[in-house]
Amino acid sequence: MKLAKLLTLVAGLALAVPTARSASRDIYPPPTQAKTDIVAALKAAAASHKRVLLDFGGNWCGDCQVLDIYMHNPENRLILETNFVLVHVNIGTMDVNLDIAHRYGVPVESGVPAMAVLSEDGKLLYSQKNKEFEAMRRMESSAVTQFLVQWKPVRQGCSAVMLNC
């Protein structure tokens, strides 16, 4: 009887594992795509009056994986999708797209993930300089919520307390 219960448990876990978010999933597209993605994001942001959120990192980065999970959890997904056009900028192994990071004042050599926020017309509003999200796996999802709320565009008729207006 114990063997049957053990086999049932193992089978259940085997079925659950593929549906869980993998720590090695691909978030960042090929590095050659970054400039095209930023141009497209700026067009989309201008049309929808959103801000562009540049996320610099690599698929090898555990903290980048956690940041992406936190950005897309139920508490943050609506804020993100309502207010931002997200662009994942692949920095390879700290050896590609450094010109883009430099252009937006993001010192990726200090660690990733690193973020920049652009206005709908491409003006730099914020660039991460102090490793704010570098230790993401030791942070709470609420840190991402605070960041998104702080940098979302202010719309007419909205108060600072309203998250998704």
Secondary structure as a PSIPRED ss2 file (coil, helix, strand):
# PSIPRED VFORMAT (PSIPRED V4.0)

   1 M C   1.000  0.000  0.000
   2 K H   0.000  1.000  0.000
   3 L H   0.000  1.000  0.000
   4 A H   0.000  1.000  0.000
   5 K H   0.000  1.000  0.000
   6 L H   0.000  1.000  0.000
   7 L H   0.000  1.000  0.000
   8 T H   0.000  1.000  0.000
   9 L H   0.000  1.000  0.000
  10 V H   0.000  1.000  0.000
  11 A H   0.000  1.000  0.000
  12 G H   0.000  1.000  0.000
  13 L H   0.000  1.000  0.000
  14 A H   0.000  1.000  0.000
  15 L H   0.000  1.000  0.000
  16 A H   0.000  1.000  0.000
  17 V H   0.000  1.000  0.000
  18 P H   0.000  1.000  0.000
  19 T H   0.000  1.000  0.000
  20 A C   1.000  0.000  0.000
  21 R C   1.000  0.000  0.000
  22 S C   1.000  0.000  0.000
  23 A C   1.000  0.000  0.000
  24 S C   1.000  0.000  0.000
  25 R C   1.000  0.000  0.000
  26 D C   1.000  0.000  0.000
  27 I C   1.000  0.000  0.000
  28 Y C   1.000  0.000  0.000
  29 P C   1.000  0.000  0.000
  30 P C   1.000  0.000  0.000
  31 P H   0.000  1.000  0.000
  32 T H   0.000  1.000  0.000
  33 Q H   0.000  1.000  0.000
  34 A H   0.000  1.000  0.000
  35 K H   0.000  1.000  0.000
  36 T H   0.000  1.000  0.000
  37 D H   0.000  1.000  0.000
  38 I H   0.000  1.000  0.000
  39 V H   0.000  1.000  0.000
  40 A H   0.000  1.000  0.000
  41 A H   0.000  1.000  0.000
  42 L H   0.000  1.000  0.000
  43 K H   0.000  1.000  0.000
  44 A H   0.000  1.000  0.000
  45 A H   0.000  1.000  0.000
  46 A H   0.000  1.000  0.000
  47 A H   0.000  1.000  0.000
  48 S H   0.000  1.000  0.000
  49 H C   1.000  0.000  0.000
  50 K C   1.000  0.000  0.000
  51 R E   0.000  0.000  1.000
  52 V E   0.000  0.000  1.000
  53 L E   0.000  0.000  1.000
  54 L E   0.000  0.000  1.000
  55 D E   0.000  0.000  1.000
  56 F E   0.000  0.000  1.000
  57 G E   0.000  0.000  1.000
  58 G C   1.000  0.000  0.000
  59 N C   1.000  0.000  0.000
  60 W C   1.000  0.000  0.000
  61 C C   1.000  0.000  0.000
  62 G H   0.000  1.000  0.000
  63 D H   0.000  1.000  0.000
  64 C H   0.000  1.000  0.000
  65 Q H   0.000  1.000  0.000
  66 V H   0.000  1.000  0.000
  67 L H   0.000  1.000  0.000
  68 D H   0.000  1.000  0.000
  69 I H   0.000  1.000  0.000
  70 Y H   0.000  1.000  0.000
  71 M H   0.000  1.000  0.000
  72 H C   1.000  0.000  0.000
  73 N C   1.000  0.000  0.000
  74 P H   0.000  1.000  0.000
  75 E H   0.000  1.000  0.000
  76 N H   0.000  1.000  0.000
  77 R H   0.000  1.000  0.000
  78 L H   0.000  1.000  0.000
  79 I H   0.000  1.000  0.000
  80 L H   0.000  1.000  0.000
  81 E H   0.000  1.000  0.000
  82 T H   0.000  1.000  0.000
  83 N H   0.000  1.000  0.000
  84 F E   0.000  0.000  1.000
  85 V E   0.000  0.000  1.000
  86 L E   0.000  0.000  1.000
  87 V E   0.000  0.000  1.000
  88 H E   0.000  0.000  1.000
  89 V E   0.000  0.000  1.000
  90 N E   0.000  0.000  1.000
  91 I C   1.000  0.000  0.000
  92 G C   1.000  0.000  0.000
  93 T C   1.000  0.000  0.000
  94 M C   1.000  0.000  0.000
  95 D C   1.000  0.000  0.000
  96 V C   1.000  0.000  0.000
  97 N C   1.000  0.000  0.000
  98 L H   0.000  1.000  0.000
  99 D H   0.000  1.000  0.000
 100 I H   0.000  1.000  0.000
 101 A H   0.000  1.000  0.000
 102 H H   0.000  1.000  0.000
 103 R H   0.000  1.000  0.000
 104 Y C   1.000  0.000  0.000
 105 G C   1.000  0.000  0.000
 106 V C   1.000  0.000  0.000
 107 P C   1.000  0.000  0.000
 108 V H   0.000  1.000  0.000
 109 E H   0.000  1.000  0.000
 110 S H   0.000  1.000  0.000
 111 G C   1.000  0.000  0.000
 112 V C   1.000  0.000  0.000
 113 P C   1.000  0.000  0.000
 114 A E   0.000  0.000  1.000
 115 M E   0.000  0.000  1.000
 116 A E   0.000  0.000  1.000
 117 V E   0.000  0.000  1.000
 118 L E   0.000  0.000  1.000
 119 S C   1.000  0.000  0.000
 120 E C   1.000  0.000  0.000
 121 D C   1.000  0.000  0.000
 122 G C   1.000  0.000  0.000
 123 K C   1.000  0.000  0.000
 124 L E   0.000  0.000  1.000
 125 L E   0.000  0.000  1.000
 126 Y E   0.000  0.000  1.000
 127 S E   0.000  0.000  1.000
 128 Q C   1.000  0.000  0.000
 129 K C   1.000  0.000  0.000
 130 N C   1.000  0.000  0.000
 131 K C   1.000  0.000  0.000
 132 E C   1.000  0.000  0.000
 133 F C   1.000  0.000  0.000
 134 E C   1.000  0.000  0.000
 135 A C   1.000  0.000  0.000
 136 M H   0.000  1.000  0.000
 137 R H   0.000  1.000  0.000
 138 R H   0.000  1.000  0.000
 139 M C   1.000  0.000  0.000
 140 E C   1.000  0.000  0.000
 141 S H   0.000  1.000  0.000
 142 S H   0.000  1.000  0.000
 143 A H   0.000  1.000  0.000
 144 V H   0.000  1.000  0.000
 145 T H   0.000  1.000  0.000
 146 Q H   0.000  1.000  0.000
 147 F H   0.000  1.000  0.000
 148 L H   0.000  1.000  0.000
 149 V H   0.000  1.000  0.000
 150 Q H   0.000  1.000  0.000
 151 W H   0.000  1.000  0.000
 152 K C   1.000  0.000  0.000
 153 P C   1.000  0.000  0.000
 154 V C   1.000  0.000  0.000
 155 R C   1.000  0.000  0.000
 156 Q C   1.000  0.000  0.000
 157 G C   1.000  0.000  0.000
 158 C C   1.000  0.000  0.000
 159 S C   1.000  0.000  0.000
 160 A C   1.000  0.000  0.000
 161 V C   1.000  0.000  0.000
 162 M C   1.000  0.000  0.000
 163 L C   1.000  0.000  0.000
 164 N C   1.000  0.000  0.000
 165 C C   1.000  0.000  0.000
